[in-house]
Amino acid sequence: METIKQDPYGALRQRDFRLLIVGRFISSLGGQMLFFAISWEMWLRTRDAFVLGLVGLVQVIPIILISLPAGHVADQFNRRRIVLLTQLVFAICSLSLAAVSTFQWPLVWVFVILFVFGLARAFNETASSTLLPESVPPPLFGNAATWSSSAWQTASIVGPALAGGVIAMVGQVTWIYIADAVAALAFVLLVTQMQGKPLPLSKKTETWASLKEGMRFLRETKVLLAAITLDMFAVMFGGAVALMPVYATDVLNVGPEWLGVMRAAPSIGAITVTFLLAHLPPFRKTGVTLLWAVSGYGLATIVFGVSSNIWLSITMLGILGGLDNISVVIRSTMMLTQVPDEMRGRASAINAIFIGGSNELGQFESGVVASILGPVGAVVAGGIGTLLVVLGVAKAWPDLIKLGRLDLRDRKDHHTEANSEMASQQ
């Protein structure tokens, strides 16, 4: 068993995981191209930055409102069917956007479609969290989380660049919308080929009772709550990425080609760290590693904020991405090892609200602070805020500092303790 844990490509040797990671890469690639195209088209049609902000807001509202009920549904019904249905909704939405673009229908239809997209995303993210543990044996959870993160990071580099090339060649975005629909259907096809046994569902309960049980579980699972809280506020305060266009033109005085390099730098750093993590043994002091990674994220944000040199700025963005990926891999592994199979939907729903909402709120926070303090002041203040969050989380949840290696023994012991606590309260 120890040999499997140390195999850096152990998860990739599993047929179901290969199908899943290829499908996720294709789906993520299509999604990255899609939202690049939406932003580009909305900007050309309106020349209004506020409209671009609404594009994100209209999607995050249903995620915040619907994720908890979606988590309940994911724990009560066949999760693979939920994933397949939501992917079909994604395909329909993409084709609808293609029609809006082709016939130049009113922009209100774009926002209606994006709202539906957000609803489907809320159900998809909670249900799809079960696909990874279905595709690999438990000893490979950490390795699988590492490679799964790399698929998204790679797509985030290739997608915008590919979308920009397509728009430059054909002069319109319609084909990108169609390509995203094809990507969603490809993901559906790959998921249907997975042979792993679906994870057990929760016992049928009333919706409100089920949601209370999920929230109680997260409250009692202190180390997981601490990790999610840490990541949420770090993303909110460390919003250097949101202000990249301003930095490119007003601080670093570079053109759009360098902006493209800046946008790619965090993902390049993340992928580099992915390969390092895959070849290294699991963290022996996971909690301390997480706190140091987020602290480094805050320090790199401050250096990026005060930098006037393009190469130093790019280096800091690469470090930001690498350290953020450590946090993502640890949190993803904790979601796999600390959460019982029958609780995954509800736990993932709460995670989606925390993390999904923090990205949009972080963009909003960066914009507001930048309007008051300027871009440099906003980024530096965000980095300082991240460091303060690390101190606050370490003090509020000292158990996080004691968190060691995330293995099966930790999972079993933790579940026994958590379930006992919840049973005693019931």
KAZI-V666081 format. One record per residue. N is the residue number from 1. PSI is psi in degrees with one decimal (999 if undefined). D_LAST is the distance of its C-alpha to the last C-alpha in whole Angstrom. Layout:
n=N psi=PSI d_last=D_LAST
n=N psi=PSI d_last=D_LAST
This chain:
n=1 psi=-36.9 d_last=37
n=2 psi=-35.6 d_last=39
n=3 psi=-39.6 d_last=42
n=4 psi=-41.6 d_last=39
n=5 psi=-35.3 d_last=37
n=6 psi=-7.7 d_last=41
n=7 psi=112.9 d_last=42
n=8 psi=-18.6 d_last=43
n=9 psi=21.3 d_last=43
n=10 psi=-46.4 d_last=41
n=11 psi=-36.9 d_last=38
n=12 psi=-15.2 d_last=42
n=13 psi=-7.0 d_last=43
n=14 psi=124.4 d_last=40
n=15 psi=-47.1 d_last=41
n=16 psi=-38.5 d_last=38
n=17 psi=-37.5 d_last=38
n=18 psi=-43.5 d_last=41
n=19 psi=-43.4 d_last=41
n=20 psi=-45.9 d_last=38
n=21 psi=-34.9 d_last=40
n=22 psi=-43.6 d_last=43
n=23 psi=-42.4 d_last=41
n=24 psi=-37.1 d_last=39
n=25 psi=-46.7 d_last=42
n=26 psi=-44.9 d_last=44
n=27 psi=-43.0 d_last=41
n=28 psi=-38.8 d_last=41
n=29 psi=-45.7 d_last=45
n=30 psi=-40.2 d_last=45
n=31 psi=-41.8 d_last=43
n=32 psi=-41.6 d_last=44
n=33 psi=-41.2 d_last=48
n=34 psi=-49.6 d_last=46
n=35 psi=-24.8 d_last=45
n=36 psi=-45.3 d_last=48
n=37 psi=-41.0 d_last=50
n=38 psi=-48.8 d_last=48
n=39 psi=-42.1 d_last=49
n=40 psi=-47.5 d_last=52
n=41 psi=-41.4 d_last=53
n=42 psi=-36.5 d_last=51
n=43 psi=-43.1 d_last=53
n=44 psi=-34.6 d_last=57
n=45 psi=-22.3 d_last=56
n=46 psi=-30.2 d_last=55
n=47 psi=36.9 d_last=56
n=48 psi=113.6 d_last=53
n=49 psi=-29.3 d_last=50
n=50 psi=-35.9 d_last=48
n=51 psi=-38.1 d_last=48
n=52 psi=-37.7 d_last=47
n=53 psi=-36.8 d_last=44
n=54 psi=-29.1 d_last=43
n=55 psi=-44.4 d_last=43
n=56 psi=-40.5 d_last=40
n=57 psi=-40.9 d_last=38
n=58 psi=-23.7 d_last=38
n=59 psi=-34.1 d_last=36
n=60 psi=-25.7 d_last=34
n=61 psi=-51.1 d_last=33
n=62 psi=-29.2 d_last=31
n=63 psi=-44.1 d_last=29
n=64 psi=-39.3 d_last=28
n=65 psi=-32.9 d_last=27
n=66 psi=-14.4 d_last=26
n=67 psi=-41.8 d_last=25
n=68 psi=-50.5 d_last=21
n=69 psi=-34.3 d_last=21
n=70 psi=-36.5 d_last=24
n=71 psi=-39.7 d_last=21
n=72 psi=-44.7 d_last=19
n=73 psi=-41.4 d_last=22
n=74 psi=-27.6 d_last=23
n=75 psi=-7.7 d_last=20
n=76 psi=-23.5 d_last=20
n=77 psi=168.8 d_last=24
n=78 psi=116.2 d_last=27
n=79 psi=-36.2 d_last=27
n=80 psi=-39.2 d_last=31
n=81 psi=-36.9 d_last=32
n=82 psi=-44.4 d_last=30
n=83 psi=-45.6 d_last=32
n=84 psi=-43.0 d_last=35
n=85 psi=-42.4 d_last=35
n=86 psi=-34.7 d_last=35
n=87 psi=-36.4 d_last=37
n=88 psi=-37.7 d_last=40
n=89 psi=-41.2 d_last=39
n=90 psi=-44.4 d_last=40
n=91 psi=-43.1 d_last=43
n=92 psi=-41.9 d_last=44
n=93 psi=-42.0 d_last=43
n=94 psi=-42.4 d_last=45
n=95 psi=-34.0 d_last=48
n=96 psi=-39.8 d_last=48
n=97 psi=-36.3 d_last=48
n=98 psi=-40.3 d_last=51
n=99 psi=-43.2 d_last=53
n=100 psi=-41.7 d_last=52
n=101 psi=-43.4 d_last=54
n=102 psi=-43.9 d_last=57
n=103 psi=3.5 d_last=57
n=104 psi=47.4 d_last=56
n=105 psi=163.0 d_last=54
n=106 psi=147.0 d_last=53
n=107 psi=-18.4 d_last=50
n=108 psi=-29.9 d_last=48
n=109 psi=-31.2 d_last=47
n=110 psi=-44.4 d_last=46
n=111 psi=-35.8 d_last=43
n=112 psi=-45.5 d_last=42
n=113 psi=-40.9 d_last=42
n=114 psi=-33.3 d_last=40
n=115 psi=-43.2 d_last=38
n=116 psi=-40.0 d_last=37
n=117 psi=-43.3 d_last=37
n=118 psi=-39.4 d_last=35
n=119 psi=-47.3 d_last=32
n=120 psi=-37.2 d_last=33
n=121 psi=-36.6 d_last=33
n=122 psi=-43.2 d_last=29
n=123 psi=-37.5 d_last=28
n=124 psi=-43.6 d_last=31
n=125 psi=-36.1 d_last=29
n=126 psi=-38.0 d_last=25
n=127 psi=-37.3 d_last=27
n=128 psi=-14.5 d_last=29
n=129 psi=-19.2 d_last=27
n=130 psi=-13.9 d_last=27
n=131 psi=-38.7 d_last=30
n=132 psi=-50.5 d_last=31
n=133 psi=-16.5 d_last=29
n=134 psi=-20.2 d_last=30
n=135 psi=-13.9 d_last=34
n=136 psi=154.9 d_last=34
n=137 psi=156.2 d_last=32
n=138 psi=-36.3 d_last=30
n=139 psi=-16.3 d_last=32
n=140 psi=9.7 d_last=34
n=141 psi=-48.2 d_last=31
n=142 psi=-42.9 d_last=33
n=143 psi=-40.2 d_last=36
n=144 psi=-40.4 d_last=35
n=145 psi=-37.0 d_last=33
n=146 psi=-49.8 d_last=37
n=147 psi=-33.0 d_last=39
n=148 psi=-40.2 d_last=37
n=149 psi=-36.8 d_last=37
n=150 psi=-32.0 d_last=41
n=151 psi=-44.8 d_last=41
n=152 psi=-42.1 d_last=40
n=153 psi=-41.0 d_last=42
n=154 psi=-41.9 d_last=45
n=155 psi=-34.3 d_last=45
n=156 psi=-19.3 d_last=45
n=157 psi=-49.6 d_last=48
n=158 psi=-39.5 d_last=50
n=159 psi=-58.7 d_last=48
n=160 psi=-39.2 d_last=50
n=161 psi=-42.3 d_last=53
n=162 psi=-41.4 d_last=53
n=163 psi=-43.7 d_last=53
n=164 psi=-38.6 d_last=55
n=165 psi=-40.9 d_last=58
n=166 psi=-44.7 d_last=57
n=167 psi=-39.4 d_last=58
n=168 psi=-35.1 d_last=61
n=169 psi=-45.3 d_last=62
n=170 psi=-16.2 d_last=62
n=171 psi=7.9 d_last=61
n=172 psi=166.8 d_last=58
n=173 psi=-3.6 d_last=54
n=174 psi=-42.8 d_last=54
n=175 psi=-26.9 d_last=54
n=176 psi=-40.9 d_last=52
n=177 psi=-42.5 d_last=49
n=178 psi=-39.8 d_last=51
n=179 psi=-37.4 d_last=50
n=180 psi=-37.1 d_last=46
n=181 psi=-41.8 d_last=46
n=182 psi=-38.9 d_last=48
n=183 psi=-41.6 d_last=45
n=184 psi=-41.3 d_last=42
n=185 psi=-35.0 d_last=44
n=186 psi=-39.4 d_last=44
n=187 psi=-41.5 d_last=41
n=188 psi=-46.8 d_last=40
n=189 psi=-43.3 d_last=43
n=190 psi=-39.9 d_last=42
n=191 psi=-36.8 d_last=38
n=192 psi=-16.9 d_last=39
n=193 psi=-8.3 d_last=41
n=194 psi=138.4 d_last=38
n=195 psi=-6.8 d_last=37
n=196 psi=151.6 d_last=34
n=197 psi=128.7 d_last=31
n=198 psi=146.8 d_last=28
n=199 psi=154.9 d_last=25
n=200 psi=147.4 d_last=22
n=201 psi=166.4 d_last=20
n=202 psi=158.4 d_last=17
n=203 psi=145.5 d_last=16
n=204 psi=123.1 d_last=17
n=205 psi=166.9 d_last=14
n=206 psi=151.0 d_last=15
n=207 psi=-49.2 d_last=17
n=208 psi=-40.6 d_last=15
n=209 psi=-39.0 d_last=11
n=210 psi=-42.6 d_last=13
n=211 psi=-39.9 d_last=14
n=212 psi=-38.0 d_last=11
n=213 psi=-41.8 d_last=10
n=214 psi=-42.9 d_last=13
n=215 psi=-36.3 d_last=14
n=216 psi=-39.1 d_last=11
n=217 psi=-44.9 d_last=12
n=218 psi=-38.4 d_last=16
n=219 psi=-37.3 d_last=15
n=220 psi=-24.2 d_last=13
n=221 psi=79.6 d_last=16
n=222 psi=-40.6 d_last=19
n=223 psi=-34.8 d_last=22
n=224 psi=-42.6 d_last=22
n=225 psi=-39.9 d_last=21
n=226 psi=-43.4 d_last=24
n=227 psi=-42.5 d_last=26
n=228 psi=-43.9 d_last=25
n=229 psi=-43.3 d_last=26
n=230 psi=-46.5 d_last=29
n=231 psi=-40.3 d_last=31
n=232 psi=-50.9 d_last=30
n=233 psi=-29.9 d_last=32
n=234 psi=-42.3 d_last=34
n=235 psi=-39.9 d_last=35
n=236 psi=-45.2 d_last=35
n=237 psi=-33.8 d_last=38
n=238 psi=58.0 d_last=40
n=239 psi=44.8 d_last=41
n=240 psi=-36.8 d_last=45
n=241 psi=-37.8 d_last=45
n=242 psi=-26.8 d_last=44
n=243 psi=14.3 d_last=48
n=244 psi=-45.8 d_last=50
n=245 psi=-38.1 d_last=52
n=246 psi=-42.9 d_last=53
n=247 psi=-41.0 d_last=53
n=248 psi=-44.4 d_last=56
n=249 psi=-38.9 d_last=58
n=250 psi=-22.3 d_last=58
n=251 psi=-49.5 d_last=57
n=252 psi=-14.1 d_last=58
n=253 psi=51.2 d_last=61
n=254 psi=167.4 d_last=61
n=255 psi=-175.0 d_last=61
n=256 psi=-27.5 d_last=58
n=257 psi=-36.7 d_last=59
n=258 psi=-30.4 d_last=58
n=259 psi=-38.8 d_last=55
n=260 psi=-40.2 d_last=54
n=261 psi=-41.5 d_last=54
n=262 psi=-41.8 d_last=52
n=263 psi=-31.8 d_last=49
n=264 psi=-25.3 d_last=49
n=265 psi=-46.7 d_last=49
n=266 psi=-39.9 d_last=45
n=267 psi=-35.2 d_last=45
n=268 psi=-43.4 d_last=48
n=269 psi=-39.5 d_last=46
n=270 psi=-42.4 d_last=43
n=271 psi=-39.1 d_last=45
n=272 psi=-45.5 d_last=46
n=273 psi=-34.3 d_last=43
n=274 psi=-47.1 d_last=42
n=275 psi=-35.8 d_last=45
n=276 psi=-45.4 d_last=44
n=277 psi=-35.4 d_last=41
n=278 psi=-29.2 d_last=41
n=279 psi=-4.6 d_last=44
n=280 psi=153.5 d_last=42
n=281 psi=161.9 d_last=40
n=282 psi=150.7 d_last=36
n=283 psi=132.4 d_last=35
n=284 psi=-31.7 d_last=35
n=285 psi=78.1 d_last=33
n=286 psi=-45.1 d_last=32
n=287 psi=-45.8 d_last=30
n=288 psi=-41.0 d_last=33
n=289 psi=-43.1 d_last=35
n=290 psi=-45.0 d_last=33
n=291 psi=-41.3 d_last=34
n=292 psi=-38.3 d_last=37
n=293 psi=-45.0 d_last=38
n=294 psi=-34.6 d_last=36
n=295 psi=-44.7 d_last=39
n=296 psi=-35.8 d_last=41
n=297 psi=-44.4 d_last=41
n=298 psi=-42.2 d_last=41
n=299 psi=-42.1 d_last=44
n=300 psi=-35.0 d_last=46
n=301 psi=-42.1 d_last=45
n=302 psi=-44.8 d_last=47
n=303 psi=-42.6 d_last=50
n=304 psi=-40.1 d_last=50
n=305 psi=-38.0 d_last=50
n=306 psi=-6.6 d_last=53
n=307 psi=140.9 d_last=55
n=308 psi=8.8 d_last=58
n=309 psi=126.6 d_last=59
n=310 psi=-37.9 d_last=58
n=311 psi=-38.2 d_last=57
n=312 psi=-40.8 d_last=55
n=313 psi=-44.6 d_last=53
n=314 psi=-40.7 d_last=53
n=315 psi=-44.1 d_last=52
n=316 psi=-37.2 d_last=49
n=317 psi=-37.5 d_last=48
n=318 psi=-41.9 d_last=48
n=319 psi=-40.7 d_last=46
n=320 psi=-49.3 d_last=43
n=321 psi=-40.3 d_last=43
n=322 psi=-46.3 d_last=43
n=323 psi=-37.5 d_last=40
n=324 psi=-35.2 d_last=38
n=325 psi=-33.5 d_last=38
n=326 psi=-44.8 d_last=37
n=327 psi=-43.0 d_last=34
n=328 psi=-45.0 d_last=33
n=329 psi=-42.7 d_last=33
n=330 psi=-46.9 d_last=31
n=331 psi=-40.7 d_last=28
n=332 psi=-41.0 d_last=29
n=333 psi=-38.4 d_last=29
n=334 psi=-37.4 d_last=25
n=335 psi=-28.6 d_last=24
n=336 psi=-40.1 d_last=25
n=337 psi=-22.5 d_last=24
n=338 psi=-8.5 d_last=21
n=339 psi=127.8 d_last=19
n=340 psi=151.9 d_last=18
n=341 psi=-40.6 d_last=20
n=342 psi=-4.7 d_last=18
n=343 psi=0.8 d_last=17
n=344 psi=-40.8 d_last=20
n=345 psi=-49.1 d_last=21
n=346 psi=-39.8 d_last=18
n=347 psi=-40.1 d_last=19
n=348 psi=-32.1 d_last=23
n=349 psi=-46.2 d_last=23
n=350 psi=-40.5 d_last=21
n=351 psi=-40.8 d_last=24
n=352 psi=-38.3 d_last=27
n=353 psi=-46.2 d_last=26
n=354 psi=-54.9 d_last=26
n=355 psi=-44.5 d_last=29
n=356 psi=-44.4 d_last=31
n=357 psi=-31.2 d_last=31
n=358 psi=-31.5 d_last=32
n=359 psi=-48.4 d_last=35
n=360 psi=-41.9 d_last=36
n=361 psi=-33.8 d_last=35
n=362 psi=-40.2 d_last=37
n=363 psi=-42.8 d_last=40
n=364 psi=-45.2 d_last=40
n=365 psi=-42.7 d_last=40
n=366 psi=-40.7 d_last=43
n=367 psi=-42.1 d_last=45
n=368 psi=-47.7 d_last=44
n=369 psi=-37.0 d_last=45
n=370 psi=-33.0 d_last=48
n=371 psi=-19.9 d_last=49
n=372 psi=-48.7 d_last=49
n=373 psi=-8.2 d_last=50
n=374 psi=164.7 d_last=52
n=375 psi=-41.9 d_last=50
n=376 psi=-47.5 d_last=51
n=377 psi=-37.7 d_last=49
n=378 psi=-44.7 d_last=46
n=379 psi=-43.8 d_last=46
n=380 psi=-44.0 d_last=46
n=381 psi=-37.2 d_last=44
n=382 psi=-40.6 d_last=41
n=383 psi=-42.1 d_last=42
n=384 psi=-40.9 d_last=42
n=385 psi=-37.7 d_last=38
n=386 psi=-43.8 d_last=37
n=387 psi=-38.7 d_last=38
n=388 psi=-35.6 d_last=36
n=389 psi=-41.1 d_last=33
n=390 psi=-46.6 d_last=33
n=391 psi=-42.5 d_last=34
n=392 psi=-42.8 d_last=31
n=393 psi=-41.4 d_last=28
n=394 psi=-35.7 d_last=30
n=395 psi=-39.5 d_last=29
n=396 psi=-33.7 d_last=26
n=397 psi=75.0 d_last=24
n=398 psi=-20.4 d_last=26
n=399 psi=-26.1 d_last=24
n=400 psi=-37.9 d_last=26
n=401 psi=-31.7 d_last=29
n=402 psi=-8.7 d_last=28
n=403 psi=121.5 d_last=27
n=404 psi=-139.9 d_last=30
n=405 psi=137.9 d_last=31
n=406 psi=87.9 d_last=28
n=407 psi=-176.2 d_last=29
n=408 psi=-32.3 d_last=27
n=409 psi=-43.3 d_last=26
n=410 psi=-40.8 d_last=24
n=411 psi=-46.3 d_last=22
n=412 psi=-48.2 d_last=21
n=413 psi=-40.6 d_last=20
n=414 psi=-42.0 d_last=18
n=415 psi=-39.7 d_last=16
n=416 psi=-44.9 d_last=15
n=417 psi=-46.1 d_last=14
n=418 psi=-44.1 d_last=13
n=419 psi=-35.6 d_last=11
n=420 psi=-41.4 d_last=10
n=421 psi=-42.6 d_last=9
n=422 psi=-38.1 d_last=6
n=423 psi=-37.5 d_last=5
n=424 psi=-29.8 d_last=5
n=425 psi=-25.9 d_last=4
n=426 psi=999 d_last=0
